[in-house]
């Protein structure tokens, strides 16, 4: 179904970056954004593309006080033939509606959201960079908009999509990162909001992230909130291990984000002929397997970084080093395959790529 979305064009277009090879991540934004409003009794109304601009909000706006907000992240990729690809965008809005449901936010029309993204990216096509490892990052988000102090779901919401031409998420690119295991704080518990992309999940991770940076680490590996021993995920990414030649990742349990890149990694590993295991994996079992020489690689996977190899993992007084601190063959092949599909260099499974 085609949706006609009205467009108000900016009268003051921004200057585009002169050197795309120096693009940072998430710091520069394009000329336009998509907006849509929700009013109780009317539903989602007034979809439109407007100039990117600050929002005017009342100090009592509910999102500031009660945190009712969710977001997504996906990318647009410029191919060698100058066409633009989206990677499994419907999955993002399916997941957004899962987050919406948990956060008592009215569901979105997923088809309209994908069409809105396509129309916005089409309008901003000149902002999609072409330098290696660059992309146009796409950030859809919803927040509670009632000017009201009181703990209840909002009666009004705003849904926006903003765009950011970006370089690699980690400045070191595909070089392995160092991670430590968080054993004091927890990120989420089953029955909570861990499986959603709600803003509060990320706020709860910031202290540990800051402590990691101070100690020379790039990311934090979270353990489960009940037993404090089962591996869950790494900061902004799901996590995978190569154990005895198998691809092993923590099973989804209600406190782990069902990553779209994670799902793509599992499906791609099966295409490689690898055995795939989604299961409980305790940090102690990982340590024992590592001591026995059975863990050859560890990597994170997510939209922002795609594949991020882990060079070392510190747990209490023990440091595990994977593949000599270098990217491993499975991580490299997975990165090459997924980015090859995303940028149109390799054919992918049916339905994975949608043209803008």
C-alpha positions as CSV (number, residue, x, y, z in Angstrom):
1,X,0.0,0.0,0.0
2,X,1.4,3.4,-1.0
3,X,1.1,6.3,1.4
4,X,1.1,9.9,0.3
5,X,3.2,11.8,2.8
6,X,3.3,15.6,2.4
7,X,6.7,17.3,2.4
8,X,7.7,20.8,3.5
9,X,11.2,21.4,2.2
10,X,13.8,23.3,4.2
11,X,14.6,26.9,3.0
12,X,18.1,26.6,4.5
13,X,19.8,23.4,3.4
14,X,22.9,22.5,5.3
15,X,26.4,22.1,3.9
16,X,27.2,18.4,3.4
17,X,30.5,17.0,4.7
18,X,33.4,17.7,2.5
19,X,35.4,14.6,3.5
20,X,33.2,11.5,4.1
21,X,36.2,9.5,5.3
22,X,36.1,11.6,8.5
23,X,32.5,11.1,9.3
24,X,31.9,10.3,13.0
25,X,28.9,8.4,14.2
26,X,25.6,10.1,15.1
27,X,26.9,13.7,15.2
28,X,25.6,15.3,12.0
29,X,21.9,15.3,10.9
30,X,20.3,15.9,7.5
31,X,17.9,18.6,6.3
32,X,14.6,16.9,7.0
33,X,12.8,14.5,9.4
34,X,9.6,12.6,9.4
35,X,7.0,13.3,12.1
36,X,3.6,11.8,13.0
37,X,1.3,12.4,16.0
38,X,-0.9,10.2,18.2
39,X,-4.0,11.5,19.9
40,X,-6.1,9.2,22.0
41,X,-9.4,8.6,20.2
42,X,-8.0,9.6,16.8
43,X,-5.0,7.2,16.5
44,X,-1.8,8.1,14.6
45,X,-2.4,11.2,12.5
46,X,-0.7,13.9,10.4
47,X,2.3,12.0,8.8
48,X,4.6,14.6,7.3
49,X,8.2,15.3,6.3
50,X,9.4,18.7,7.6
51,X,12.7,20.5,8.0
52,X,14.9,19.1,10.7
53,X,14.6,21.5,13.7
54,X,14.4,21.6,17.5
55,X,11.2,20.5,19.2
56,X,9.3,22.9,21.4
57,X,8.2,21.0,24.6
58,X,6.5,21.9,27.8
59,X,8.6,21.3,30.9
60,X,5.9,18.9,32.2
61,X,6.1,16.7,29.1
62,X,5.7,13.2,30.4
63,X,8.7,11.7,28.7
64,X,11.0,13.8,30.8
65,X,9.5,12.5,34.0
66,X,8.4,8.9,33.4
67,X,10.6,7.8,30.5
68,X,8.0,6.5,28.2
69,X,10.1,6.3,25.0
70,X,11.4,3.7,22.6
71,X,13.6,3.9,19.5
72,X,15.1,1.8,16.7
73,X,18.2,2.0,14.6
74,X,18.8,0.9,10.9
75,X,20.9,2.1,8.0
76,X,20.7,3.1,4.4
77,X,23.7,1.9,2.3
78,X,24.9,3.4,-1.0
79,X,25.8,0.7,-3.5
80,X,28.5,0.8,-6.3
81,X,25.7,1.4,-8.9
82,X,24.5,4.4,-6.9
83,X,21.3,2.7,-5.7
84,X,20.5,2.8,-2.0
85,X,19.7,-0.3,0.1
86,X,17.8,-0.9,3.4
87,X,18.5,-4.0,5.4
88,X,15.5,-5.9,6.7
89,X,13.6,-2.7,7.6
90,X,10.3,-4.4,8.4
91,X,12.0,-6.3,11.3
92,X,12.9,-2.9,12.9
93,X,9.3,-1.8,13.0
94,X,8.0,-5.3,14.1
95,X,10.5,-5.0,17.0
96,X,9.5,-1.4,17.6
97,X,5.9,-2.5,18.1
98,X,7.1,-5.1,20.6
99,X,8.8,-2.3,22.5
100,X,5.7,-0.1,22.1
101,X,3.5,-2.8,23.6
102,X,5.7,-3.3,26.7
103,X,5.9,0.5,27.2
104,X,2.1,1.0,26.8
105,X,2.6,3.0,23.6
106,X,0.0,2.6,20.8
107,X,1.2,0.4,17.9
108,X,2.4,1.9,14.7
109,X,1.5,0.9,11.2
110,X,4.6,-1.0,10.2
111,X,4.1,-0.6,6.4
112,X,3.6,3.2,6.8
113,X,6.8,3.4,8.9
114,X,8.9,1.6,6.2
115,X,7.3,3.7,3.5
116,X,8.1,6.9,5.5
117,X,11.7,5.8,5.9
118,X,12.0,5.2,2.2
119,X,10.4,8.5,1.2
120,X,12.6,10.4,3.7
121,X,15.8,8.7,2.5
122,X,14.8,9.3,-1.1
123,X,14.4,13.0,-0.3
124,X,17.8,13.0,1.4
125,X,19.5,10.7,-1.1
126,X,22.4,13.2,-1.5
127,X,23.2,12.7,2.2
128,X,23.8,9.0,1.9
129,X,27.7,8.8,1.9
130,X,29.7,6.6,-0.5
131,X,33.1,6.4,1.3
132,X,34.0,2.9,2.5
133,X,32.3,1.8,5.8
134,X,30.0,4.8,5.8
135,X,26.2,4.8,5.8
136,X,23.1,6.9,6.5
137,X,22.1,6.0,10.1
138,X,18.3,6.0,10.5
139,X,16.8,6.7,14.0
140,X,13.0,6.2,14.4
141,X,11.7,7.0,17.9
142,X,8.5,7.6,19.9
143,X,7.9,9.5,23.1
144,X,5.1,10.5,25.4
145,X,4.0,14.0,24.8
146,X,1.3,14.9,27.3
147,X,2.1,18.0,29.5
148,X,1.0,16.2,32.7
149,X,2.5,15.1,36.0
150,X,1.0,11.8,36.9
151,X,2.0,8.1,36.5
152,X,-0.1,6.8,33.6
153,X,0.3,6.2,29.9
154,X,0.3,9.4,27.9
155,X,-2.7,10.2,25.7
156,X,-0.5,11.8,23.1
157,X,2.8,10.8,21.4
158,X,5.2,11.9,18.7
159,X,6.9,9.6,16.3
160,X,9.9,10.9,14.5
161,X,12.6,9.6,12.1
162,X,15.9,11.5,11.8
163,X,18.9,10.7,9.6
164,X,22.6,10.9,10.3
165,X,25.4,10.3,7.7
166,X,27.9,8.3,9.8
167,X,31.2,6.5,9.8
168,X,32.1,3.4,11.8
169,X,30.5,3.2,15.3
170,X,33.8,2.4,16.9
171,X,36.7,4.7,15.8
172,X,39.0,1.6,15.6
173,X,36.6,0.1,13.0
174,X,37.0,-3.7,12.8
175,X,39.9,-3.9,15.2
176,X,39.1,-6.0,18.2
177,X,37.8,-4.3,21.3
178,X,38.4,-5.0,25.0
179,X,35.5,-5.8,27.2
180,X,35.0,-6.4,30.9
181,X,32.3,-8.4,32.7
182,X,30.0,-6.3,34.9
183,X,29.4,-8.2,38.1
184,X,28.1,-5.4,40.3
185,X,25.3,-3.8,38.4
186,X,22.6,-5.4,36.2
187,X,21.0,-4.2,33.1
188,X,17.6,-6.0,33.0
189,X,15.6,-8.9,34.4
190,X,13.1,-11.3,32.8
191,X,9.7,-9.6,33.1
192,X,11.2,-6.2,32.8
193,X,12.1,-4.2,29.7
194,X,15.4,-5.8,28.7
195,X,13.9,-7.1,25.4
196,X,12.8,-3.7,24.3
197,X,14.7,-0.7,22.9
198,X,13.3,1.7,25.5
199,X,15.5,4.6,26.5
200,X,15.7,3.6,30.1
201,X,17.6,0.4,29.3
202,X,20.4,2.5,27.9
203,X,20.4,5.0,30.8
204,X,20.8,2.1,33.2
205,X,23.9,1.0,31.3
206,X,25.8,4.4,31.3
207,X,27.5,4.2,34.7
208,X,29.1,0.8,33.9
209,X,30.0,2.1,30.4
210,X,31.7,5.1,31.9
211,X,33.6,2.9,34.4
212,X,34.7,0.7,31.5
213,X,36.2,3.6,29.6
214,X,38.0,4.7,32.7
215,X,39.6,1.3,33.0
216,X,40.6,1.1,29.4
217,X,37.8,-1.0,28.1
218,X,35.4,-0.2,25.2
219,X,32.3,-2.2,26.3
220,X,30.7,-4.0,29.2
221,X,29.4,-7.6,29.1
222,X,26.2,-7.9,31.2
223,X,25.3,-11.0,33.2
224,X,21.7,-11.9,34.0
225,X,20.0,-10.0,36.8
226,X,18.8,-13.0,38.9
227,X,21.7,-15.4,39.1
228,X,24.4,-13.0,38.2
229,X,26.2,-15.6,36.2
230,X,24.6,-16.1,32.7
231,X,26.0,-14.1,29.8
232,X,23.4,-11.8,28.3
233,X,24.7,-9.1,25.9
234,X,27.4,-6.5,25.4
235,X,26.4,-2.8,25.8
236,X,25.0,-1.9,22.4
237,X,25.2,-5.4,20.9
238,X,24.3,-9.0,21.2
239,X,27.2,-11.3,21.7
240,X,28.4,-14.6,20.0
241,X,31.2,-17.1,20.7
242,X,32.8,-19.7,18.5
243,X,33.1,-22.8,20.7
244,X,34.4,-26.1,19.3
245,X,33.6,-24.7,15.9
246,X,30.0,-24.0,16.8
247,X,28.4,-20.5,16.9
248,X,27.0,-20.1,20.4
249,X,24.9,-17.1,21.6
250,X,22.8,-16.5,24.7
251,X,19.2,-17.6,24.2
252,X,16.5,-14.9,24.2
253,X,14.9,-14.9,27.6
254,X,12.9,-11.7,27.9
255,X,15.9,-9.7,29.2
256,X,18.0,-9.8,26.0
257,X,17.3,-7.6,22.9
258,X,16.2,-9.7,19.9
259,X,18.7,-8.2,17.6
260,X,18.1,-8.0,13.9
261,X,21.8,-8.4,13.2
262,X,21.9,-11.2,15.7
263,X,19.2,-13.1,13.8
264,X,21.0,-12.4,10.5
265,X,24.2,-13.7,12.0
266,X,22.5,-17.0,13.1
267,X,20.9,-17.5,9.7
268,X,24.2,-16.7,7.9
269,X,26.2,-19.1,10.2
270,X,23.8,-21.8,9.3
271,X,24.3,-21.0,5.6
272,X,28.1,-21.3,6.3
273,X,27.4,-24.9,7.5
274,X,28.1,-24.0,11.1
275,X,26.2,-25.6,13.9
276,X,24.3,-22.8,15.8
277,X,23.4,-23.0,19.5
278,X,21.1,-20.5,21.4
279,X,21.4,-21.5,25.0
280,X,22.3,-20.5,28.5
281,X,26.0,-19.8,28.8
282,X,27.4,-19.0,32.2
283,X,30.6,-16.9,32.6
284,X,32.1,-19.8,34.6
285,X,31.4,-22.3,31.8
286,X,32.9,-19.9,29.3
287,X,36.0,-19.6,31.5
288,X,36.3,-23.3,31.8
289,X,35.9,-23.8,28.0
290,X,38.5,-21.1,27.4
291,X,41.0,-22.8,29.8
292,X,40.5,-26.0,27.8
293,X,41.3,-24.1,24.6
294,X,37.8,-24.6,23.1
295,X,36.8,-20.9,22.7
296,X,38.4,-19.5,19.5
297,X,36.4,-16.2,19.0
298,X,34.1,-13.8,20.6
299,X,32.3,-11.0,18.8
300,X,29.4,-8.5,19.2
301,X,26.8,-7.9,16.6
302,X,24.4,-5.0,16.1
303,X,23.2,-2.5,13.5
304,X,25.6,0.2,14.5
305,X,28.9,-1.8,14.3
306,X,27.6,-4.8,12.3
307,X,30.3,-7.2,13.7
308,X,32.7,-6.1,16.4
309,X,35.4,-8.7,17.3
310,X,36.4,-8.9,21.0
311,X,40.1,-9.2,21.6
312,X,40.0,-9.7,25.3
313,X,37.4,-10.3,28.0
314,X,38.1,-9.5,31.7
315,X,36.2,-11.2,34.4
316,X,37.3,-10.3,38.0
317,X,41.0,-11.2,37.9
318,X,41.0,-13.3,34.8
319,X,41.6,-12.0,31.2
320,X,40.6,-14.2,28.3
321,X,42.3,-13.3,25.0
322,X,40.6,-14.6,21.8
323,X,42.5,-15.4,18.6
324,X,45.6,-13.7,19.8
325,X,43.7,-10.4,20.1
326,X,43.1,-10.4,16.4
327,X,39.9,-10.7,14.4
328,X,39.1,-14.3,13.9
329,X,38.1,-16.1,10.6
330,X,34.4,-16.5,11.5
331,X,34.1,-12.8,12.6
332,X,35.9,-11.7,9.4
333,X,33.8,-13.9,7.2
334,X,30.6,-12.8,8.9
335,X,31.5,-9.1,8.6
336,X,32.4,-9.5,4.9
337,X,29.2,-11.4,4.2
338,X,26.7,-9.2,6.0
339,X,28.3,-5.9,4.8
340,X,28.6,-7.4,1.3
341,X,24.8,-8.0,1.3
342,X,24.1,-4.6,2.8
343,X,26.2,-2.7,0.2
344,X,25.0,-4.9,-2.7
345,X,28.3,-6.6,-3.3
346,X,26.9,-10.0,-2.5
347,X,23.5,-11.5,-3.1
348,X,21.5,-12.1,0.1
349,X,18.5,-14.2,1.1
350,X,15.2,-13.2,-0.4
351,X,13.7,-10.2,1.3
352,X,16.8,-9.0,3.2
353,X,17.4,-6.0,1.0
354,X,14.8,-3.4,0.0
355,X,15.7,-0.7,-2.5
356,X,14.9,2.9,-1.6
